Amino acid sequence: MLDAGDEVRPISGGTALLILIKQGLLRPRTLVNLKKLEGVNSITWDPTAGVRIEAMATIHEVETSPVVREHLPVLAQACHQVANIRIRHLATIGGNLAHGDHQSDPPGVLVALDAVVELTGARGTRTLKLEDFLVGTYETALEPGEMVTAVTAPRVQGRLVGSYLKFTTGSSEERPCAGITALVRLHGNLPVEARLAVGAVGPRPLLLCRADPSEAALEEMAGRAADDVDPIPDLRGSAEYKRHLVRVLGRRALAAVWKEACP
Ligand SMILES: Cc1cc2nc3c(=O)[nH]c(=O)nc-3n(C[C@H](O)[C@H](O)[C@H](O)COP(=O)(O)OP(=O)(O)OC[C@H]3O[C@@H](n4cnc5c(N)ncnc54)[C@H](O)[C@@H]3O)c2cc1C
């Protein structure tokens, strides 16, 4: 039934879909209410697989989950900054990823965490790196009839120190103009990897990784992110403005995690 194109749409929190319907941009004949399904919002930790979040977990459930707070505090930090408390109670992580809006907070963080999405359709279940799932603005690798059923952030070797910086040009409840995730991975006390993910600026998150982090290397990473990002100019800022933001916020986020990782 779900493979009937725009005629039939799944609805989760409805926070994005109902706006599109009210604006007349979509006119589905049938909505399939996924909120009626039970037991599809769990958030679990497995020492081998990592943290698995089922699609119907709300952004608020992700933000407040003891599992996420313990193993992926940077994701809790980012989800806490999504919209406002009313939206966070309705919107789901599956709906957020499936919607494919580049101006979102969770996708960039999850890409930095190497997350994998689970997609289920009539032909079964497949998994895909989130980085490959997010194709562009409002474009994902979902095939007709497929649903996002879970997202998993795999376990990492060592310990992660992370920070998420959201920048809006209006109130703090607005969608991000830029969302920057910085991560440093430690083996014991030794930093072995740095990651910088730039979300909400280009059509899909940009991820940069460095295997030999040092203070100087991190500075260079922020510059490279600003050069490599493909900013979409809009009412929130010109391409030049957004590139500048990436340089400044990238540097700031990396410096903060470096200070925490190597005091
Ligand atoms: C006022 C406002 C402010 C916002 N601010 C932010 C912000 O600051 N940061 C941020 O990240 N986001 C923000 N958002 C976006 C919000 O996070 C998304 O609307 C939400 O995550 C979408 O989730 P949902 O469950 O409501 O999806 P829905 O609206 O139910 O669905 C969205 C789309 O995904 C499809 N869909 C839903 N669930 C699935 C599934 N499991 N599998 C396949 N397809 C599915 C639907 O058919 C629809 O096309 C804001 C939204 C509003 C209205």
The ligand as a Gaussian input file, in Angstrom:
#p B3LYP/6-31G(d) Opt

LIG

0 1
 C        8.209000      24.973000      13.861000
 C        9.198000      23.885000      13.521000
 C       10.521000      24.045000      13.889000
 C       11.449000      23.056000      13.586000
 N       12.758000      23.225000      13.975000
 C       13.655000      22.230000      13.768000
 C       14.986000      22.336000      14.228000
 O       15.379000      23.303000      14.849000
 N       15.826000      21.308000      13.955000
 C       15.431000      20.181000      13.297000
 O       16.222000      19.273000      13.113000
 N       14.176000      20.058000      12.834000
 C       13.284000      21.045000      13.065000
 N       12.005000      20.900000      12.632000
 C       11.661000      19.737000      11.829000
 C       11.185000      18.575000      12.651000
 O       12.266000      18.037000      13.353000
 C       10.670000      17.623000      11.606000
 O        9.435000      18.160000      11.180000
 C       10.465000      16.255000      12.158000
 O       11.659000      15.700000      12.598000
 C        9.793000      15.320000      11.183000
 O        9.428000      14.225000      11.951000
 P        7.930000      13.758000      12.016000
 O        7.939000      12.504000      12.823000
 O        7.023000      14.836000      12.489000
 O        7.694000      13.448000      10.486000
 P        6.340000      13.567000       9.621000
 O        5.944000      14.983000       9.495000
 O        5.321000      12.615000      10.137000
 O        6.872000      13.012000       8.218000
 C        7.848000      13.696000       7.457000
 C        8.056000      12.972000       6.130000
 O        8.669000      11.710000       6.336000
 C        7.804000      10.634000       5.957000
 N        7.945000       9.671000       7.040000
 C        7.646000       9.833000       8.353000
 N        8.066000       8.793000       9.062000
 C        8.638000       7.934000       8.186000
 C        9.317000       6.674000       8.322000
 N        9.500000       6.079000       9.504000
 N        9.810000       6.090000       7.204000
 C        9.658000       6.682000       5.976000
 N        9.061000       7.880000       5.797000
 C        8.559000       8.496000       6.899000
 C        6.412000      11.229000       5.824000
 O        5.626000      10.567000       4.868000
 C        6.764000      12.656000       5.387000
 O        7.056000      12.671000       4.012000
 C       11.050000      21.884000      12.905000
 C        9.689000      21.723000      12.530000
 C        8.769000      22.700000      12.831000
 C        7.345000      22.498000      12.436000

